[in-house]
Amino acid sequence: MDREGLAIWEKETFWYVLIGIVIGIIITFLFSFSLFTKPKKVCGNSICEIGEDSISCCKDCGCPKGYECKENKCIVKEAEAGFCGDGKCQKNENCWRCPQDCKCSENEYCSSQLERCVRPTCGNEICEPFESPENCCIDCNCTIPGEICDLKTLKCRMREVNVSDEKAIELVKRYLEERNEKVSSIEVMGIFEWKNKVGKKVEAKVEGEEWFRAFLVTENEEVIELPVV
């Protein structure tokens, strides 16, 4: 290579080297600028960024299975709601919706209105479960004719009728004899109420008849023949 060619080569090489150096400086500057200007990670932006994890930011990165994020900390999950029939009375179950899991205690019943176990209250004018004419007649009306509610014992009892059994039998016999009917057997069956009248119930069998006839004898000695039922 002559001097002229060598000079040209050196000149071209110089420019190539210079351009390479400039490009290197630019790349280095851009890389450094990107490091200094990179945005800082923000916990709570719903993006699990580099440097964040479930310990430092569970808001973005979540928690392992069996844990939940509360106040940016992973804590053990509360027991999840079960299902009706698993033998456990869960928060979303009650005695009305799931009686097989949520059972009431003794002497309690499940209220359909309140959907919880309650104890019956005698005197609230509602005949509730576990109440009856035998223990709360003021709520549960007496069902046997002639009975009244004793407010002291709260039990149903028969009304007192001021006519003796002997007198009741005598009056029924007289009633039948006046109709030319002879009594073959007669018996007092107790206190009875019929059409708001209370008295002694007497059953009598008249000769020639196969069935008993029933009579009500009131305190004022009125004899009422009861219809056959």
TACOR-V700587 format. One record per backbone hydrogen bond with DSSP energy under -0.5 kcal/mol. CO is the residue of the C=O (numbers start at 0). NH is the residue of the N-H. E is the energy in kcal/mol with one decimal. If there is no record, write none. Layout:
co=[CO:CO]
nh=[NH:NH]
e=[E:E]
This chain:
co=[1:2:3:4:5:6:7:8:9:10:11:12:13:14:15:16:17:18:19:20:21:22:23:24:25:26:27:28:29:30:31:32:33:41:41:46:48:52:56:56:57:63:65:67:67:69:72:72:74:82:87:89:93:97:97:100:104:106:108:108:110:110:115:117:119:120:125:127:131:131:132:135:135:138:143:145:147:147:148:149:149:153:154:156:159:160:163:164:165:166:167:168:169:170:171:172:173:175:175:176:181:184:186:189:191:193:196:197:198:199:199:200:200:201:202:203:203:204:204:205:210:212:213:214:215:215:216:217:221:221:223:223]
nh=[5:6:7:8:9:10:11:12:13:14:15:16:17:18:19:20:21:22:23:24:25:26:27:28:29:30:31:32:33:34:35:36:37:43:44:48:51:56:59:60:61:66:76:69:74:72:69:74:67:85:89:92:97:100:101:102:107:119:110:117:114:115:110:108:121:123:127:130:134:135:155:138:139:140:146:158:149:156:150:153:154:136:149:147:161:162:167:168:169:170:171:172:173:174:175:176:177:178:180:179:206:204:202:200:198:196:193:218:191:201:216:188:189:214:186:205:212:183:184:208:205:203:225:201:217:223:199:220:217:223:215:225]
e=[-2.4:-2.2:-1.8:-2.3:-2.5:-2.2:-2.4:-2.6:-2.2:-1.6:-2.2:-2.6:-2.4:-2.8:-2.2:-2.3:-2.3:-2.6:-2.2:-2.3:-2.4:-2.4:-2.5:-2.2:-2.6:-2.4:-2.2:-2.5:-2.1:-1.6:-1.9:-2.1:-0.6:-0.5:-1.1:-1.3:-2.3:-3.0:-0.9:-2.4:-1.6:-1.8:-2.4:-0.6:-2.7:-0.9:-2.8:-0.6:-2.9:-1.8:-1.1:-1.6:-2.8:-1.2:-2.5:-0.9:-1.7:-0.6:-0.6:-2.8:-2.0:-0.5:-2.5:-2.6:-0.6:-1.3:-1.4:-2.1:-1.4:-2.8:-1.6:-1.2:-2.7:-0.7:-2.1:-2.6:-0.6:-2.8:-0.8:-2.5:-0.6:-1.8:-2.4:-3.5:-0.5:-2.3:-2.2:-2.4:-2.3:-2.3:-1.9:-2.5:-2.2:-2.1:-2.2:-2.8:-2.0:-1.3:-2.2:-2.0:-2.6:-3.2:-2.9:-3.5:-2.4:-1.3:-2.9:-0.6:-2.9:-0.5:-2.7:-3.5:-0.7:-2.8:-2.3:-0.5:-3.3:-3.4:-1.3:-2.1:-0.5:-3.0:-2.3:-3.0:-0.6:-2.6:-2.6:-1.8:-2.2:-0.6:-3.0:-0.6]
